[in-house]
Amino acid sequence: MSNNLEALPNLSKREKEVLTWSKRGKSSWEISAILNISERTVNFHVNNIMQKLNAVSRTQAVAVAIERGLIKTD
């Protein structure tokens, strides 16, 4: 018996926040201002998220996260 469902990746609270703001169309610079962190740190989180979700773009990462129930659709 095989399970086709992939294990849900463990996203940190901050990674989920970055994904949620990305979903709302915010740039790395805008997210950095909202979360009071550097733009470099935002991009670090985005790269980690993309790797964990096996996504090739920020947009795909958001879509995968919504599909898997990792972030809400509002």
N, CA, C and O atoms as a Tripos MOL2 file, in Angstrom:
@<TRIPOS>MOLECULE
protein
  296   295    74     0     0
PROTEIN
NO_CHARGES

@<TRIPOS>ATOM
      1 N           0.8480   -1.1830    0.0000 N.3       1 MET1
      2 CA          0.0000    0.0000    0.0000 C.3       1 MET1
      3 C           0.8900    1.2410    0.0000 C.2       1 MET1
      4 O           1.6660    1.4480    0.9330 O.2       1 MET1
      5 N           0.7830    2.0650   -1.0400 N.am      2 SER2
      6 CA          1.6200    3.2590   -1.1220 C.3       2 SER2
      7 C           0.7890    4.5020   -0.8610 C.2       2 SER2
      8 O          -0.4080    4.5440   -1.1440 O.2       2 SER2
      9 N           1.4460    5.5060   -0.3180 N.am      3 ASN3
     10 CA          0.7870    6.7600   -0.0230 C.3       3 ASN3
     11 C           1.3140    7.8190   -0.9790 C.2       3 ASN3
     12 O           2.4950    8.1630   -0.9360 O.2       3 ASN3
     13 N           0.4420    8.3370   -1.8440 N.am      4 ASN4
     14 CA          0.8600    9.3260   -2.8240 C.3       4 ASN4
     15 C           0.9440   10.7310   -2.2600 C.2       4 ASN4
     16 O           1.4710   11.6310   -2.9150 O.2       4 ASN4
     17 N           0.4310   10.9310   -1.0500 N.am      5 LEU5
     18 CA          0.4830   12.2550   -0.4500 C.3       5 LEU5
     19 C           1.8910   12.5250    0.0670 C.2       5 LEU5
     20 O           2.4800   11.7160    0.7850 O.2       5 LEU5
     21 N           2.4120   13.6860   -0.3200 N.am      6 GLU6
     22 CA          3.7230   14.0660    0.1690 C.3       6 GLU6
     23 C           3.5720   14.5890    1.5920 C.2       6 GLU6
     24 O           2.5520   15.1850    1.9380 O.2       6 GLU6
     25 N           4.5810   14.3650    2.4040 N.am      7 ALA7
     26 CA          4.5590   14.9090    3.7600 C.3       7 ALA7
     27 C           4.5650   16.4330    3.6710 C.2       7 ALA7
     28 O           5.2610   17.0140    2.8380 O.2       7 ALA7
     29 N           3.7880   17.0660    4.5330 N.am      8 LEU8
     30 CA          3.7500   18.5210    4.5370 C.3       8 LEU8
     31 C           5.0660   19.0550    5.0810 C.2       8 LEU8
     32 O           5.5380   18.6130    6.1290 O.2       8 LEU8
     33 N           5.6600   20.0130    4.3630 N.am      9 PRO9
     34 CA          6.9080   20.5770    4.8600 C.3       9 PRO9
     35 C           6.6570   21.3990    6.1250 C.2       9 PRO9
     36 O           5.5650   21.9280    6.3320 O.2       9 PRO9
     37 N           7.6680   21.4930    6.9460 N.am     10 ASN10
     38 CA          7.5620   22.2490    8.1760 C.3      10 ASN10
     39 C           7.9980   23.6840    7.9100 C.2      10 ASN10
     40 O           9.1930   23.9800    7.8790 O.2      10 ASN10
     41 N           7.0260   24.5760    7.7170 N.am     11 LEU11
     42 CA          7.3450   25.9830    7.4920 C.3      11 LEU11
     43 C           7.3200   26.7130    8.8320 C.2      11 LEU11
     44 O           6.4440   26.4830    9.6650 O.2      11 LEU11
     45 N           8.2910   27.5880    9.0200 N.am     12 SER12
     46 CA          8.3330   28.3760   10.2550 C.3      12 SER12
     47 C           7.2200   29.4270   10.2320 C.2      12 SER12
     48 O           6.6260   29.7080    9.1920 O.2      12 SER12
     49 N           6.9610   29.9900   11.3960 N.am     13 LYS13
     50 CA          5.9540   31.0520   11.4960 C.3      13 LYS13
     51 C           6.3230   32.2070   10.5670 C.2      13 LYS13
     52 O           5.4580   32.7510    9.8810 O.2      13 LYS13
     53 N           7.5970   32.5840   10.5420 N.am     14 ARG14
     54 CA          8.0420   33.6990    9.7040 C.3      14 ARG14
     55 C           7.8930   33.3560    8.2250 C.2      14 ARG14
     56 O           7.4970   34.2080    7.4310 O.2      14 ARG14
     57 N           8.2060   32.1180    7.8480 N.am     15 GLU15
     58 CA          8.0430   31.7090    6.4500 C.3      15 GLU15
     59 C           6.5770   31.8000    6.0350 C.2      15 GLU15
     60 O           6.2700   32.2150    4.9170 O.2      15 GLU15
     61 N           5.6770   31.4120    6.9330 N.am     16 LYS16
     62 CA          4.2410   31.5230    6.6330 C.3      16 LYS16
     63 C           3.8250   32.9820    6.4930 C.2      16 LYS16
     64 O           3.0000   33.3120    5.6410 O.2      16 LYS16
     65 N           4.3890   33.8560    7.3220 N.am     17 GLU17
     66 CA          4.0830   35.2890    7.2110 C.3      17 GLU17
     67 C           4.5520   35.8290    5.8680 C.2      17 GLU17
     68 O           3.8210   36.5630    5.2030 O.2      17 GLU17
     69 N           5.7590   35.4700    5.4710 N.am     18 VAL18
     70 CA          6.3080   35.9240    4.1830 C.3      18 VAL18
     71 C           5.4400   35.4020    3.0380 C.2      18 VAL18
     72 O           5.1420   36.1410    2.1000 O.2      18 VAL18
     73 N           5.0390   34.1500    3.1070 N.am     19 LEU19
     74 CA          4.1690   33.5690    2.0710 C.3      19 LEU19
     75 C           2.8310   34.2850    1.9970 C.2      19 LEU19
     76 O           2.3250   34.5620    0.9100 O.2      19 LEU19
     77 N           2.2630   34.5830    3.1540 N.am     20 THR20
     78 CA          0.9630   35.2570    3.1980 C.3      20 THR20
     79 C           1.0510   36.6370    2.5520 C.2      20 THR20
     80 O           0.1650   37.0110    1.7830 O.2      20 THR20
     81 N           2.0960   37.3930    2.8480 N.am     21 TRP21
     82 CA          2.2580   38.7150    2.2260 C.3      21 TRP21
     83 C           2.5650   38.5730    0.7380 C.2      21 TRP21
     84 O           2.1210   39.3950   -0.0640 O.2      21 TRP21
     85 N           3.3180   37.5430    0.3600 N.am     22 SER22
     86 CA          3.5770   37.3010   -1.0680 C.3      22 SER22
     87 C           2.2780   37.0090   -1.8000 C.2      22 SER22
     88 O           2.0660   37.4650   -2.9230 O.2      22 SER22
     89 N           1.4120   36.2430   -1.1470 N.am     23 LYS23
     90 CA          0.1080   35.9130   -1.7250 C.3      23 LYS23
     91 C          -0.6830   37.1870   -2.0040 C.2      23 LYS23
     92 O          -1.4510   37.2520   -2.9640 O.2      23 LYS23
     93 N          -0.4950   38.1850   -1.1720 N.am     24 ARG24
     94 CA         -1.2070   39.4620   -1.3360 C.3      24 ARG24
     95 C          -0.5180   40.3910   -2.3240 C.2      24 ARG24
     96 O          -0.9200   41.5430   -2.4850 O.2      24 ARG24
     97 N           0.5290   39.8860   -2.9880 N.am     25 GLY25
     98 CA          1.1760   40.6520   -4.0450 C.3      25 GLY25
     99 C           2.2730   41.5880   -3.5910 C.2      25 GLY25
    100 O           2.7220   42.4310   -4.3670 O.2      25 GLY25
    101 N           2.7140   41.4600   -2.3550 N.am     26 LYS26
    102 CA          3.7530   42.3510   -1.8360 C.3      26 LYS26
    103 C           5.1320   41.9250   -2.3240 C.2      26 LYS26
    104 O           5.4210   40.7340   -2.4470 O.2      26 LYS26
    105 N           5.9740   42.9090   -2.6000 N.am     27 SER27
    106 CA          7.3550   42.6520   -3.0160 C.3      27 SER27
    107 C           8.2020   42.3410   -1.7820 C.2      27 SER27
    108 O           7.7610   42.5220   -0.6470 O.2      27 SER27
    109 N           9.4150   41.8720   -2.0260 N.am     28 SER28
    110 CA         10.3320   41.6140   -0.9080 C.3      28 SER28
    111 C          10.5640   42.8820   -0.1000 C.2      28 SER28
    112 O          10.6030   42.8380    1.1300 O.2      28 SER28
    113 N          10.7190   44.0100   -0.7840 N.am     29 TRP29
    114 CA         10.9400   45.2780   -0.0880 C.3      29 TRP29
    115 C           9.7410   45.6310    0.7830 C.2      29 TRP29
    116 O           9.9070   46.0300    1.9360 O.2      29 TRP29
    117 N           8.5290   45.4860    0.2360 N.am     30 GLU30
    118 CA          7.3190   45.7940    1.0100 C.3      30 GLU30
    119 C           7.1820   44.8650    2.2130 C.2      30 GLU30
    120 O           6.8350   45.3090    3.3080 O.2      30 GLU30
    121 N           7.4530   43.5800    2.0100 N.am     31 ILE31
    122 CA          7.3720   42.6070    3.1090 C.3      31 ILE31
    123 C           8.3960   42.9540    4.1870 C.2      31 ILE31
    124 O           8.1130   42.8410    5.3790 O.2      31 ILE31
    125 N           9.5750   43.3710    3.7660 N.am     32 SER32
    126 CA         10.6100   43.7230    4.7470 C.3      32 SER32
    127 C          10.1580   44.8960    5.6120 C.2      32 SER32
    128 O          10.4220   44.9160    6.8140 O.2      32 SER32
    129 N           9.4830   45.8680    5.0120 N.am     33 ALA33
    130 CA          8.9870   47.0140    5.7740 C.3      33 ALA33
    131 C           7.8480   46.5950    6.7160 C.2      33 ALA33
    132 O           7.7890   47.0450    7.8600 O.2      33 ALA33
    133 N           6.9550   45.7410    6.2350 N.am     34 ILE34
    134 CA          5.8150   45.2860    7.0390 C.3      34 ILE34
    135 C           6.2930   44.4800    8.2410 C.2      34 ILE34
    136 O           5.8070   44.6770    9.3550 O.2      34 ILE34
    137 N           7.2460   43.5670    8.0210 N.am     35 LEU35
    138 CA          7.7010   42.6710    9.0850 C.3      35 LEU35
    139 C           8.9030   43.2230    9.8600 C.2      35 LEU35
    140 O           9.3840   42.6010   10.8080 O.2      35 LEU35
    141 N           9.3800   44.4040    9.4400 N.am     36 ASN36
    142 CA         10.5090   45.0540   10.1100 C.3      36 ASN36
    143 C          11.7620   44.1650   10.1220 C.2      36 ASN36
    144 O          12.4400   44.0150   11.1380 O.2      36 ASN36
    145 N          12.0390   43.5810    8.9410 N.am     37 ILE37
    146 CA         13.2570   42.7830    8.7360 C.3      37 ILE37
    147 C          13.8860   43.2580    7.4330 C.2      37 ILE37
    148 O          13.2520   43.9880    6.6710 O.2      37 ILE37
    149 N          15.1140   42.8560    7.1700 N.am     38 SER38
    150 CA         15.7750   43.3100    5.9480 C.3      38 SER38
    151 C          15.2020   42.6020    4.7150 C.2      38 SER38
    152 O          14.6460   41.5070    4.8040 O.2      38 SER38
    153 N          15.3550   43.2550    3.5780 N.am     39 GLU39
    154 CA         14.9180   42.6570    2.3160 C.3      39 GLU39
    155 C          15.7000   41.3740    2.0520 C.2      39 GLU39
    156 O          15.1620   40.4130    1.5030 O.2      39 GLU39
    157 N          16.9680   41.3660    2.4450 N.am     40 ARG40
    158 CA         17.8020   40.1710    2.2820 C.3      40 ARG40
    159 C          17.2240   38.9990    3.0810 C.2      40 ARG40
    160 O          17.2180   37.8620    2.6090 O.2      40 ARG40
    161 N          16.7430   39.2850    4.2870 N.am     41 THR41
    162 CA         16.1460   38.2350    5.1160 C.3      41 THR41
    163 C          14.8550   37.7200    4.4840 C.2      41 THR41
    164 O          14.5900   36.5180    4.5140 O.2      41 THR41
    165 N          14.0610   38.6050    3.9190 N.am     42 VAL42
    166 CA         12.8400   38.1830    3.2230 C.3      42 VAL42
    167 C          13.2130   37.2360    2.0880 C.2      42 VAL42
    168 O          12.6040   36.1760    1.9390 O.2      42 VAL42
    169 N          14.2060   37.6080    1.2890 N.am     43 ASN43
    170 CA         14.6210   36.7630    0.1620 C.3      43 ASN43
    171 C          15.1800   35.4320    0.6450 C.2      43 ASN43
    172 O          14.9940   34.4070   -0.0110 O.2      43 ASN43
    173 N          15.8650   35.4400    1.7880 N.am     44 PHE44
    174 CA         16.3580   34.1990    2.3880 C.3      44 PHE44
    175 C          15.1770   33.2750    2.7040 C.2      44 PHE44
    176 O          15.2070   32.0840    2.3950 O.2      44 PHE44
    177 N          14.1270   33.8490    3.3290 N.am     45 HIS45
    178 CA         12.9420   33.0500    3.6540 C.3      45 HIS45
    179 C          12.2570   32.5420    2.3870 C.2      45 HIS45
    180 O          11.8390   31.3850    2.3260 O.2      45 HIS45
    181 N          12.1410   33.4050    1.3750 N.am     46 VAL46
    182 CA         11.5080   32.9970    0.1120 C.3      46 VAL46
    183 C          12.2630   31.8240   -0.5120 C.2      46 VAL46
    184 O          11.6490   30.8680   -0.9850 O.2      46 VAL46
    185 N          13.5830   31.8970   -0.5140 N.am     47 ASN47
    186 CA         14.3740   30.8020   -1.0830 C.3      47 ASN47
    187 C          14.1820   29.5130   -0.2900 C.2      47 ASN47
    188 O          14.0720   28.4380   -0.8800 O.2      47 ASN47
    189 N          14.1390   29.6070    1.0350 N.am     48 ASN48
    190 CA         13.8920   28.4190    1.8620 C.3      48 ASN48
    191 C          12.5130   27.8340    1.5780 C.2      48 ASN48
    192 O          12.3570   26.6190    1.4620 O.2      48 ASN48
    193 N          11.5240   28.7010    1.4700 N.am     49 ILE49
    194 CA         10.1490   28.2700    1.1800 C.3      49 ILE49
    195 C          10.0970   27.5370   -0.1610 C.2      49 ILE49
    196 O           9.5210   26.4540   -0.2660 O.2      49 ILE49
    197 N          10.7040   28.1390   -1.1780 N.am     50 MET50
    198 CA         10.6890   27.5330   -2.5090 C.3      50 MET50
    199 C          11.3550   26.1640   -2.4920 C.2      50 MET50
    200 O          10.8860   25.2340   -3.1480 O.2      50 MET50
    201 N          12.4450   26.0390   -1.7440 N.am     51 GLN51
    202 CA         13.1280   24.7540   -1.6500 C.3      51 GLN51
    203 C          12.2510   23.7270   -0.9330 C.2      51 GLN51
    204 O          12.1260   22.5890   -1.3860 O.2      51 GLN51
    205 N          11.6460   24.1300    0.1860 N.am     52 LYS52
    206 CA         10.8110   23.2060    0.9620 C.3      52 LYS52
    207 C           9.5830   22.7440    0.1730 C.2      52 LYS52
    208 O           9.1450   21.6020    0.3110 O.2      52 LYS52
    209 N           9.0290   23.6430   -0.6580 N.am     53 LEU53
    210 CA          7.8210   23.3180   -1.4190 C.3      53 LEU53
    211 C           8.1370   22.8140   -2.8230 C.2      53 LEU53
    212 O           7.2320   22.5080   -3.5990 O.2      53 LEU53
    213 N           9.4240   22.7310   -3.1440 N.am     54 ASN54
    214 CA          9.8370   22.2590   -4.4640 C.3      54 ASN54
    215 C           9.2330   23.1310   -5.5600 C.2      54 ASN54
    216 O           8.7410   22.6310   -6.5720 O.2      54 ASN54
    217 N           9.2790   24.4370   -5.3420 N.am     55 ALA55
    218 CA          8.6960   25.3980   -6.2810 C.3      55 ALA55
    219 C           9.8110   26.1320   -7.0200 C.2      55 ALA55
    220 O          10.9030   26.3260   -6.4870 O.2      55 ALA55
    221 N           9.5190   26.5350   -8.2510 N.am     56 VAL56
    222 CA         10.5220   27.2360   -9.0590 C.3      56 VAL56
    223 C          10.3320   28.7550   -9.0360 C.2      56 VAL56
    224 O          11.1740   29.4950   -9.5460 O.2      56 VAL56
    225 N           9.2340   29.2120   -8.4490 N.am     57 SER57
    226 CA          8.9860   30.6490   -8.3570 C.3      57 SER57
    227 C           8.2110   30.9500   -7.0840 C.2      57 SER57
    228 O           7.6390   30.0590   -6.4570 O.2      57 SER57
    229 N           8.2060   32.2140   -6.7210 N.am     58 ARG58
    230 CA          7.4440   32.6660   -5.5520 C.3      58 ARG58
    231 C           5.9540   32.3920   -5.7650 C.2      58 ARG58
    232 O           5.2550   31.9650   -4.8470 O.2      58 ARG58
    233 N           5.4800   32.6430   -6.9830 N.am     59 THR59
    234 CA          4.0660   32.4260   -7.2930 C.3      59 THR59
    235 C           3.6920   30.9530   -7.1500 C.2      59 THR59
    236 O           2.6440   30.6280   -6.5920 O.2      59 THR59
    237 N           4.5420   30.0700   -7.6500 N.am     60 GLN60
    238 CA          4.2640   28.6430   -7.5130 C.3      60 GLN60
    239 C           4.2980   28.2340   -6.0440 C.2      60 GLN60
    240 O           3.4960   27.4030   -5.6200 O.2      60 GLN60
    241 N           5.2100   28.8020   -5.2660 N.am     61 ALA61
    242 CA          5.2890   28.4890   -3.8370 C.3      61 ALA61
    243 C           3.9900   28.8680   -3.1320 C.2      61 ALA61
    244 O           3.4930   28.1190   -2.2920 O.2      61 ALA61
    245 N           3.4450   30.0300   -3.4740 N.am     62 VAL62
    246 CA          2.1670   30.4630   -2.8840 C.3      62 VAL62
    247 C           1.0570   29.4940   -3.2770 C.2      62 VAL62
    248 O           0.2560   29.0890   -2.4340 O.2      62 VAL62
    249 N           1.0070   29.1200   -4.5590 N.am     63 ALA63
    250 CA         -0.0290   28.2020   -5.0340 C.3      63 ALA63
    251 C           0.0620   26.8470   -4.3360 C.2      63 ALA63
    252 O          -0.9550   26.2910   -3.9220 O.2      63 ALA63
    253 N           1.2700   26.3180   -4.2050 N.am     64 VAL64
    254 CA          1.4730   25.0240   -3.5470 C.3      64 VAL64
    255 C           1.0730   25.1210   -2.0690 C.2      64 VAL64
    256 O           0.4300   24.2160   -1.5360 O.2      64 VAL64
    257 N           1.4530   26.2130   -1.4160 N.am     65 ALA65
    258 CA          1.1250   26.3920    0.0040 C.3      65 ALA65
    259 C          -0.3820   26.4520    0.2240 C.2      65 ALA65
    260 O          -0.8950   25.8870    1.1900 O.2      65 ALA65
    261 N          -1.0880   27.1330   -0.6680 N.am     66 ILE66
    262 CA         -2.5530   27.1860   -0.5600 C.3      66 ILE66
    263 C          -3.1540   25.8110   -0.8050 C.2      66 ILE66
    264 O          -4.0300   25.3660   -0.0630 O.2      66 ILE66
    265 N          -2.6800   25.1410   -1.8530 N.am     67 GLU67
    266 CA         -3.1750   23.8030   -2.2000 C.3      67 GLU67
    267 C          -3.0060   22.8190   -1.0610 C.2      67 GLU67
    268 O          -3.8750   21.9780   -0.8330 O.2      67 GLU67
    269 N          -1.9010   22.9150   -0.3460 N.am     68 ARG68
    270 CA         -1.6140   21.9890    0.7530 C.3      68 ARG68
    271 C          -2.1620   22.4650    2.0890 C.2      68 ARG68
    272 O          -1.9920   21.7920    3.1060 O.2      68 ARG68
    273 N          -2.8210   23.6260    2.0930 N.am     69 GLY69
    274 CA         -3.4080   24.1190    3.3260 C.3      69 GLY69
    275 C          -2.4080   24.7020    4.3170 C.2      69 GLY69
    276 O          -2.6770   24.7640    5.5160 O.2      69 GLY69
    277 N          -1.2450   25.1320    3.8060 N.am     70 LEU70
    278 CA         -0.2180   25.6870    4.6730 C.3      70 LEU70
    279 C          -0.4810   27.1530    4.9980 C.2      70 LEU70
    280 O          -0.0690   27.6460    6.0480 O.2      70 LEU70
    281 N          -1.1700   27.8440    4.0930 N.am     71 ILE71
    282 CA         -1.6160   29.2190    4.3520 C.3      71 ILE71
    283 C          -3.0720   29.3180    3.9330 C.2      71 ILE71
    284 O          -3.5510   28.5340    3.1130 O.2      71 ILE71
    285 N          -3.7700   30.2900    4.5030 N.am     72 LYS72
    286 CA         -5.1960   30.4700    4.2100 C.3      72 LYS72
    287 C          -5.4020   31.2910    2.9460 C.2      72 LYS72
    288 O          -4.5310   32.0530    2.5280 O.2      72 LYS72
    289 N          -6.5730   31.1170    2.3500 N.am     73 THR73
    290 CA         -6.8950   31.8400    1.1210 C.3      73 THR73
    291 C          -7.6100   33.1640    1.3830 C.2      73 THR73
    292 O          -7.8900   33.8990    0.4370 O.2      73 THR73
    293 N          -7.9030   33.4760    2.6060 N.am     74 ASP74
    294 CA         -8.6110   34.6860    3.0590 C.3      74 ASP74
    295 C         -10.0580   34.5670    2.7870 C.2      74 ASP74
    296 O         -10.8220   35.4820    3.0950 O.2      74 ASP74
@<TRIPOS>BOND
     1     1     2 1
     2     2     3 1
     3     3     4 2
     4     3     5 am
     5     5     6 1
     6     6     7 1
     7     7     8 2
     8     7     9 am
     9     9    10 1
    10    10    11 1
    11    11    12 2
    12    11    13 am
    13    13    14 1
    14    14    15 1
    15    15    16 2
    16    15    17 am
    17    17    18 1
    18    18    19 1
    19    19    20 2
    20    19    21 am
    21    21    22 1
    22    22    23 1
    23    23    24 2
    24    23    25 am
    25    25    26 1
    26    26    27 1
    27    27    28 2
    28    27    29 am
    29    29    30 1
    30    30    31 1
    31    31    32 2
    32    31    33 am
    33    33    34 1
    34    34    35 1
    35    35    36 2
    36    35    37 am
    37    37    38 1
    38    38    39 1
    39    39    40 2
    40    39    41 am
    41    41    42 1
    42    42    43 1
    43    43    44 2
    44    43    45 am
    45    45    46 1
    46    46    47 1
    47    47    48 2
    48    47    49 am
    49    49    50 1
    50    50    51 1
    51    51    52 2
    52    51    53 am
    53    53    54 1
    54    54    55 1
    55    55    56 2
    56    55    57 am
    57    57    58 1
    58    58    59 1
    59    59    60 2
    60    59    61 am
    61    61    62 1
    62    62    63 1
    63    63    64 2
    64    63    65 am
    65    65    66 1
    66    66    67 1
    67    67    68 2
    68    67    69 am
    69    69    70 1
    70    70    71 1
    71    71    72 2
    72    71    73 am
    73    73    74 1
    74    74    75 1
    75    75    76 2
    76    75    77 am
    77    77    78 1
    78    78    79 1
    79    79    80 2
    80    79    81 am
    81    81    82 1
    82    82    83 1
    83    83    84 2
    84    83    85 am
    85    85    86 1
    86    86    87 1
    87    87    88 2
    88    87    89 am
    89    89    90 1
    90    90    91 1
    91    91    92 2
    92    91    93 am
    93    93    94 1
    94    94    95 1
    95    95    96 2
    96    95    97 am
    97    97    98 1
    98    98    99 1
    99    99   100 2
   100    99   101 am
   101   101   102 1
   102   102   103 1
   103   103   104 2
   104   103   105 am
   105   105   106 1
   106   106   107 1
   107   107   108 2
   108   107   109 am
   109   109   110 1
   110   110   111 1
   111   111   112 2
   112   111   113 am
   113   113   114 1
   114   114   115 1
   115   115   116 2
   116   115   117 am
   117   117   118 1
   118   118   119 1
   119   119   120 2
   120   119   121 am
   121   121   122 1
   122   122   123 1
   123   123   124 2
   124   123   125 am
   125   125   126 1
   126   126   127 1
   127   127   128 2
   128   127   129 am
   129   129   130 1
   130   130   131 1
   131   131   132 2
   132   131   133 am
   133   133   134 1
   134   134   135 1
   135   135   136 2
   136   135   137 am
   137   137   138 1
   138   138   139 1
   139   139   140 2
   140   139   141 am
   141   141   142 1
   142   142   143 1
   143   143   144 2
   144   143   145 am
   145   145   146 1
   146   146   147 1
   147   147   148 2
   148   147   149 am
   149   149   150 1
   150   150   151 1
   151   151   152 2
   152   151   153 am
   153   153   154 1
   154   154   155 1
   155   155   156 2
   156   155   157 am
   157   157   158 1
   158   158   159 1
   159   159   160 2
   160   159   161 am
   161   161   162 1
   162   162   163 1
   163   163   164 2
   164   163   165 am
   165   165   166 1
   166   166   167 1
   167   167   168 2
   168   167   169 am
   169   169   170 1
   170   170   171 1
   171   171   172 2
   172   171   173 am
   173   173   174 1
   174   174   175 1
   175   175   176 2
   176   175   177 am
   177   177   178 1
   178   178   179 1
   179   179   180 2
   180   179   181 am
   181   181   182 1
   182   182   183 1
   183   183   184 2
   184   183   185 am
   185   185   186 1
   186   186   187 1
   187   187   188 2
   188   187   189 am
   189   189   190 1
   190   190   191 1
   191   191   192 2
   192   191   193 am
   193   193   194 1
   194   194   195 1
   195   195   196 2
   196   195   197 am
   197   197   198 1
   198   198   199 1
   199   199   200 2
   200   199   201 am
   201   201   202 1
   202   202   203 1
   203   203   204 2
   204   203   205 am
   205   205   206 1
   206   206   207 1
   207   207   208 2
   208   207   209 am
   209   209   210 1
   210   210   211 1
   211   211   212 2
   212   211   213 am
   213   213   214 1
   214   214   215 1
   215   215   216 2
   216   215   217 am
   217   217   218 1
   218   218   219 1
   219   219   220 2
   220   219   221 am
   221   221   222 1
   222   222   223 1
   223   223   224 2
   224   223   225 am
   225   225   226 1
   226   226   227 1
   227   227   228 2
   228   227   229 am
   229   229   230 1
   230   230   231 1
   231   231   232 2
   232   231   233 am
   233   233   234 1
   234   234   235 1
   235   235   236 2
   236   235   237 am
   237   237   238 1
   238   238   239 1
   239   239   240 2
   240   239   241 am
   241   241   242 1
   242   242   243 1
   243   243   244 2
   244   243   245 am
   245   245   246 1
   246   246   247 1
   247   247   248 2
   248   247   249 am
   249   249   250 1
   250   250   251 1
   251   251   252 2
   252   251   253 am
   253   253   254 1
   254   254   255 1
   255   255   256 2
   256   255   257 am
   257   257   258 1
   258   258   259 1
   259   259   260 2
   260   259   261 am
   261   261   262 1
   262   262   263 1
   263   263   264 2
   264   263   265 am
   265   265   266 1
   266   266   267 1
   267   267   268 2
   268   267   269 am
   269   269   270 1
   270   270   271 1
   271   271   272 2
   272   271   273 am
   273   273   274 1
   274   274   275 1
   275   275   276 2
   276   275   277 am
   277   277   278 1
   278   278   279 1
   279   279   280 2
   280   279   281 am
   281   281   282 1
   282   282   283 1
   283   283   284 2
   284   283   285 am
   285   285   286 1
   286   286   287 1
   287   287   288 2
   288   287   289 am
   289   289   290 1
   290   290   291 1
   291   291   292 2
   292   291   293 am
   293   293   294 1
   294   294   295 1
   295   295   296 2
@<TRIPOS>SUBSTRUCTURE
     1 MET1         2 RESIDUE 1 A MET
     2 SER2         6 RESIDUE 1 A SER
     3 ASN3        10 RESIDUE 1 A ASN
     4 ASN4        14 RESIDUE 1 A ASN
     5 LEU5        18 RESIDUE 1 A LEU
     6 GLU6        22 RESIDUE 1 A GLU
     7 ALA7        26 RESIDUE 1 A ALA
     8 LEU8        30 RESIDUE 1 A LEU
     9 PRO9        34 RESIDUE 1 A PRO
    10 ASN10       38 RESIDUE 1 A ASN
    11 LEU11       42 RESIDUE 1 A LEU
    12 SER12       46 RESIDUE 1 A SER
    13 LYS13       50 RESIDUE 1 A LYS
    14 ARG14       54 RESIDUE 1 A ARG
    15 GLU15       58 RESIDUE 1 A GLU
    16 LYS16       62 RESIDUE 1 A LYS
    17 GLU17       66 RESIDUE 1 A GLU
    18 VAL18       70 RESIDUE 1 A VAL
    19 LEU19       74 RESIDUE 1 A LEU
    20 THR20       78 RESIDUE 1 A THR
    21 TRP21       82 RESIDUE 1 A TRP
    22 SER22       86 RESIDUE 1 A SER
    23 LYS23       90 RESIDUE 1 A LYS
    24 ARG24       94 RESIDUE 1 A ARG
    25 GLY25       98 RESIDUE 1 A GLY
    26 LYS26      102 RESIDUE 1 A LYS
    27 SER27      106 RESIDUE 1 A SER
    28 SER28      110 RESIDUE 1 A SER
    29 TRP29      114 RESIDUE 1 A TRP
    30 GLU30      118 RESIDUE 1 A GLU
    31 ILE31      122 RESIDUE 1 A ILE
    32 SER32      126 RESIDUE 1 A SER
    33 ALA33      130 RESIDUE 1 A ALA
    34 ILE34      134 RESIDUE 1 A ILE
    35 LEU35      138 RESIDUE 1 A LEU
    36 ASN36      142 RESIDUE 1 A ASN
    37 ILE37      146 RESIDUE 1 A ILE
    38 SER38      150 RESIDUE 1 A SER
    39 GLU39      154 RESIDUE 1 A GLU
    40 ARG40      158 RESIDUE 1 A ARG
    41 THR41      162 RESIDUE 1 A THR
    42 VAL42      166 RESIDUE 1 A VAL
    43 ASN43      170 RESIDUE 1 A ASN
    44 PHE44      174 RESIDUE 1 A PHE
    45 HIS45      178 RESIDUE 1 A HIS
    46 VAL46      182 RESIDUE 1 A VAL
    47 ASN47      186 RESIDUE 1 A ASN
    48 ASN48      190 RESIDUE 1 A ASN
    49 ILE49      194 RESIDUE 1 A ILE
    50 MET50      198 RESIDUE 1 A MET
    51 GLN51      202 RESIDUE 1 A GLN
    52 LYS52      206 RESIDUE 1 A LYS
    53 LEU53      210 RESIDUE 1 A LEU
    54 ASN54      214 RESIDUE 1 A ASN
    55 ALA55      218 RESIDUE 1 A ALA
    56 VAL56      222 RESIDUE 1 A VAL
    57 SER57      226 RESIDUE 1 A SER
    58 ARG58      230 RESIDUE 1 A ARG
    59 THR59      234 RESIDUE 1 A THR
    60 GLN60      238 RESIDUE 1 A GLN
    61 ALA61      242 RESIDUE 1 A ALA
    62 VAL62      246 RESIDUE 1 A VAL
    63 ALA63      250 RESIDUE 1 A ALA
    64 VAL64      254 RESIDUE 1 A VAL
    65 ALA65      258 RESIDUE 1 A ALA
    66 ILE66      262 RESIDUE 1 A ILE
    67 GLU67      266 RESIDUE 1 A GLU
    68 ARG68      270 RESIDUE 1 A ARG
    69 GLY69      274 RESIDUE 1 A GLY
    70 LEU70      278 RESIDUE 1 A LEU
    71 ILE71      282 RESIDUE 1 A ILE
    72 LYS72      286 RESIDUE 1 A LYS
    73 THR73      290 RESIDUE 1 A THR
    74 ASP74      294 RESIDUE 1 A ASP
